[in-house]
């Protein structure tokens, strides 16, 4: 079956197909059920499929749905890999752990954020300490969070963002837009003020599934940044770090550091690699985000603005709900066979190289 055939049109379908593929592959399954239900009353859960011994000291983890709606991409890839028999030939003492729908609520409701309007990939930090500041966001708050999504309001937003970029540079504007903020719970890119359900759940999964490992590689599948179908492995450590050097050895030039400024992503606080390093302290941990491009960044920005506006104005009861839902899904999921095949092939290559790295 072509890889594109494994992608789904809803969270419920994606979960069903993932579980069927995992069972057929002989994986050991477990699930962490979310306290809320999906749009049709369906169960929401983060599912785990493990191939390999329970006591493996080497682990490759493959994650999806950290940013909810991006789960259409990640789940399809995970299901394709399981269906193809990926990792059937594993090095000795090695397990592959698929973590499906890390943010199941966002996936089910076609949102990038979770049930608390929190961007999960900004939530993995110490909330007992002062939260990071984002002065650019504060300056641009009205432009990033327009009062409505009329053509006029969005045009005014673009003008203000362009003026800021012209004055401070494109990188500064991207940082203001995407580095997260901790002062406006109803705003775009809110990082939360405490560990949310998906944060706590992922940490528990890491401890249970990877706690006995000496070496762990985690590949978190994302979408929405970069050229259509092109993949970048985002490293949140500097180029001088051991994790970056290992990534470059395994994956070559697709690896980019957010710290040293040449990544398509800004250097954001509280991302998933943080919790792997914390929960697996003292082990060799190599965790990064495999990011695939979808549509131009301007369209992604508008989709995020529209999604946030919608959910501050009635959500699914708003007459514009269907229109905005399509907008946000299209920004993070290209429903075209060539794109699906491209992202699957690249992930397959990255994960195969990771297994070779664990063998060395």
N, C-alpha and C positions, 0 to 999 in steps of 0.2 A: 504494500500500500504506500503511495507517495506520502511524504511527510505532511503535506498540506491537508491531507484527509483526517489528521488527528486533532485539528483545531476545532473549537466549539463556538457556539453563539450565545451561551449563557453560562453563568457560574454552575448552575445545577447540572447542565450537560457536561461541562468540563470536569466537574468532580466525579460524575458517574464514569466517564470515559477513562479518567486517570486511575480510578480504583479498579476498573475492569482490566486495564493494561497491567497494573501492578500485580493483580492476582494471577493473571496469565503468565507473568514473568516469574512467578514463584516468590514474590517479595513478602516479607513480614509486614503486616499493616497495623497501624495504630492511629488514633485520632484524638484531637483536643477540640471538644465541641464549644462553639461560641455561645454566650448567653442569649443572644438575639437571634431572630429568625430572618430568612431571606424575603424577597419581595412577594413570593407566593406562599409564604409560610414554611419554606423548606429549611432543613437543618443547615447551619453554617458551621464549618469546621476547618481547622488546619490538619491535613492528613499527612502521615509519614509512611513512606514505603522504603523498607530496608532490604538490600541485597547484600548478603555476606554475614560473617560470623558476629554474634553479639559482642564478643570480646575483642574485636579487631582493634589493632593499635594504629591503623592507618585508615583514614576516612576521607572520602570525597562526598561533600554535600552539594546538592543542586536545589536552589530555591526558586519559588515563583510567587507573584502576587504581593510582594512587599508594598508596592503602590497599587493596591486593589485592581483597578481596571487594566493595569499592565499584565495581570494574570492571564488574559487571553493569549498573549504571546508566550509567557513562561509555561503555562499549563500545557499548551499545544506542543511545545518543545519537549517537556517532560514526558508527555504521553507518547510522543513519537519515539523517543529514545527507549522507553520501556518496551514498546511494541516491537521495535527493531532488535531487541535483545542486547542493547548496550549494557556493558559491564558484566555480561555473562562470563567473559574471560577476564577475570580480575587477578591482579597480583596476589600472592599469598598474604594472609593476615590483613586483608583490605576489605572494607565495606563501602557501598555506595548508598547514601541516604538522600532520598528525594523528599523535600518539604514542600507540600502543595498548598497554595493559598495562605501565605503567612498573614495576610490581611483579608480574611474571607468576606467581611462585611463590605469593604470597598469594592471587591471583585463582584459580589452579587448585586450591588446597587450602582455599578458603573461609576464609581468614584475613585479618585486616586488616594484620598484620605480615608480615615477609619470612621467608626461610629461617633467619635468625639470631634470630628473635623481636624484630626491630628495627622500630619504627615509623619508616618511611622519612621521614615528614614532620617528624621530630625529628633527622634524621641529617645535615642539610646545614649543618654548622658546622665550625670549625677544631678538629680533635681533638688538635692539639698543645698546645692551651691548656687550662686547667682547665675542666671541664664545668660548665654551669649547675647550681645547687643547687635543690632543690624540698623545702623543709622540711615543707610540708604533706603531701606524699606520704610522707615518712619517718614523720611522726606517724600517718598513717592506713594505713601499709603493710599491717597485718593485716586491716583492713577492706576495702581495695582488692583484696587478694589472699587471699581466705578459704581455709581449709584444705580445704574441700570445697564442693560446690554444693547441699547439702541445703537444704530450705526454712528450717530453723532457722539454718544458717550465713549464708544470704543475708539473713534477717531481722535477725540481729545486725549484719551489715555495714551494712544500711540505717540501723539505729539509731545506729551510730557516725558514719556520714556525716552524718546529720541533726543530731546533737549538735554536730559540727564546724561545720556551716553555721549553726546557731543562734548559735553563739559568735562565728564569724568572718565570716559572711555567705556568701550563695550563690556570689558571684563567687570568693571565696577557696577554697571547696570545689571549684568547677569547675576552678580553676587547679591545685589539688593533684591532681585526677583526670586532667587532660588536658594539662598543660604539659610532660609528659615527665620522665624521670628517667634518670640515668646511673650508678646504683649497684647495681641489681638486674637482672642479665641475664635472669633467669627471671620477672621481674615484668611487670605490665601497663605499657604506655607506655614501654618501654625504648628509648632513643634511639641506642644503640650507642656503641662506643668507637673506631671507625674508619669510614672511608667504606665502605659496603657495595656489593655488586655493582650494585644499581639506581642508587645515587648516582653511581658511576663511569660507568655506562653512559649515564645521562641527560646528564651533563656532556659526554661524547663526542658524543652526538647534537646537543646545542646547538651545540657548536663546528662540527660537520660541516654541519648543516642551516641554521644561523642566523649563522654566523661572519662572513658578508659583509654582513649587514644593518645598516642604520642605526637602524631602528625595529622593535621587536618587542613584540607583545602575546601573552601566554600565558594561556589559560583552562584551569585544571585542574579537572576535574569531580569533585566529591565528594558524599557522601551520609551522612546520619546525624544531622545537627543541624538543629533548627528544626521548624516546623509541617509537617505532611504535604504534600509537593509544592511547598512554598514555597522559592524560591531567594534566596540572599544571596550577593553578590560580596564575598568577604573580602579586604581589603587589609591587609597586614602592615606598612604604613608609617603615619605619622601623618597627620592631616587637613591638615597644613601642607605635606605633600610634593607634589612634582610628579606622582607616580604616582597619588596619591589624587585630586588635582584632575582629572587626565585621566579617571580612572575615573568620577567623578561627572558629568563633562561627557558622557561616552558612555552611561553606564548609569543615571544618576540615583540615586534613593533606595535602590535595592537594595544600594548599596555601603556597607560598614561597615568601620571601622578597628579592628583588635585593639589597637592602641597606645592609642587614646583611649577604649577601654572600652565601646563600644556594639555590638560584634559578638556574634553567637551563639557565636563561638569565643574561647577564651582567647588571650592573647598568648604564642605558643609559640616557643621557639628552634629554629633549624635547619630551617625549612620550605623548600619548593621555590623560592619567589621569591628566596631568598638565592642559590641557585646560578645563576639567570639573571642576576642583577646581577653576580655574580663572573665568570662566563664571558663576559659581554657588556659588560664594563666600558667606560665611555665612550660607550655607545649609549643611546638612549632606550628603556628597558625598562619595560613595564607588565605585571606578572605577579600573578595572584591566583587564589584558589580559589572556584569557583562551587559553593556548598554547597546541597544539597536535603534538606529534612526528610523523615523516614521515620516513625518511631514515637516515643513519649515517651522522654525522656532516661533515665528509670529503666530502661526495657527495654533501651536501648542499653548502659547500664552493666552490667547483669546479663549481657548477651550477651558483652561483653568479658571480664568476670570468668570466665564459664564457659569461654570459648574458651581463655584462658590456663591455667586449671586443667586442662583436658583435655590440652593439649600439654605439661604438666609431669607428666602421669600416663598416659602410653602413647599419646597422640594417637589416630590412627585405629584402633589396636588396642583402645582402651578401649571397653567395651560402650555407653557413652553418646555415642560419637562421632557417630552419626547425629542424635541428639536435639540435641546442642550445635551441630552443623553447620547444622541448620535454624534454630536460635536466632540464630546470628551472621549468616546470610544474610538472615533476615527483618528483622534490625535495620538493615541497610544497603541493602536492595533490596525495594521493595514490588512484588510480582508481580501487579500490577493494571493494566489498560489505561489507566484514567484517569490514574494516577500517571505511567506511562511517557509518555503524551501530554503531560502537564503539563511534565515535566522536559525533554522534547525541544523543545517550543515555546519555553520560556524560554531554553534554550541557543541555539536558532536565533536568537532576537531579540538575545541578547547578542553572538553572533558576527557577525551582520549589522551591528550597531552598531559593532563593532570594525573591520570592513572599511571602513565609512564614515569612522571615525576615522583609519585609515591613509591614506585618500585625501586628507584635508584638509591 
